[in-house]
Amino acid sequence: MHAARVRPYLATALFALHVVASRRVPTMAVDRHWRCYVSPGFVRLTPVEELAGVWVHEVSHLLRDHHGRGERVARERELTGPGERLRINIAADCEINDDVYGDGLARPEGAVDPRLLDLPEGELMEDYLRLFRLGAHTDRLAWLDCGSGVDGWERGWDLGPDGAHGLSAQEQDAVRFRVARGITGAPGSAPRGWRRWAREAFHPPQPWRQLLGAAVRSATSAPGVGEDYTYGRPSRRSAGMPGVVLPSLRRRPPRVCVIVDTSGSVSDDELGSALLEVAAIGRAVGGRRDLVTVLSCDAAAQAVHTLCRAEGIGLVGGGGTNLRAGFARALRAQHRPDVIVVLTDGQTPWPDTRPPCRTVVGLFPRQRSSYDEDGPDYVPDAPPDWARVVVIGSPAPAW
């Protein structure tokens, strides 16, 4: 009740948890089925105010889908073993704890936050995993285990998918939706991290890792693209040349240029959605922000930004639309992109010829009655056949 009183927008999620007493759990832990395993000894020795802080922390793992994200990042980066499981737990805790406490919610003793590891605040779990390794500074965190609800690996105390009182995937989504609706309804009372989560819950970014999959394969296999020699991993051909160490070919993710349509026909909400997509594209290329540039374009191409934080990118424009200028500017860059992603409402002329790189077009949906250029009979040209087209906000198939 204390947790729900100080964090009312989380009340639906807090009361959706089912408590299971377990002496095998160090403090509290959750599984992916929304069960909360609680040590009776820990509860007996901990003040109610601190218990509320731990309770909110554990439900935050589930709301933010850390188990699904933890499984994906472990698979993609080949993270295995208890050490990597601990590292994922620490990174997930840093994502939550940087702004969850205060304003009536007590900080539990031993709570991990980015400052404890000299890390920046406001990052996501996937970003924190790149920023630290286990060492002497993390030895005191070896006890940490928030359960399979963080990393997807089942624990010995888990009741499993067939156990009692678990929530189905549909029920979990319903809880997340109600919490997100509560946060967006009164955004002033929620920390920045929760507001960001709520925006993405209502507007899930496109699965850019899938959409860019073919471009990644093309960029790393085509001659002259994504090739750089390194001695960090010697070439296998060195075995045939005793005494000579040959460099191997290093592959990199593709360079991506995102062209954002900032014409007057694109709303402020859609520009906000575009920034969410830009952040998702940055994660899709492995967090290599130096490989992602953002270009604003209305009737003319505006300034080019290297991706640092999506929130810091200024999208300028407001005039007519001619994305041909954006394509031309992107292709004149010192490092020509391997992939161009265009985020637009489609009311633009398109280049007459196919650019020498793969192109993905993200369309903001439009009703036929919303077209107002040149009279009631105006219908914008469809994106060209050489572009891969997805509708922003709708599920997109893989290549």
Secondary structure, 3 states (H helix, E strand, C coil): CHHHHHCHHHHHHHHHCEEEECCCCCCEEECCCCEEEECHHHHHHCCHHHHHHHHHHHHHHHHCCHHHHHHHHHHHHCCCHHHHHHHHHHHHHHHHHCCCCECCECCCCCCCCHHHHCCCCCCCHHHHHHHCCCCHHHHHHCCCCCCHHHHCCCCCCCCCCCCCCCCCHHHHHHHHHHHHHHHHHCHHHCCHHHHHHHHHHHCCCCCHHHHCHHHHHHHHHCCCCCEEEECCCCCHHHHHCCCCCCCEEEECCCCEEEEEECCCCCCHHHHHHHHHHHHHHHHHCCCCHHHEEEEEECCCEEEEEECCCHHHCCCCCCCCCCHHHHHHHHHCCCCCCCEEEEEECCCCCCCCCCCCCEEEEEECCCCHHHCCCCCCCCCCCCCCCCEEEEECCCCCCCC
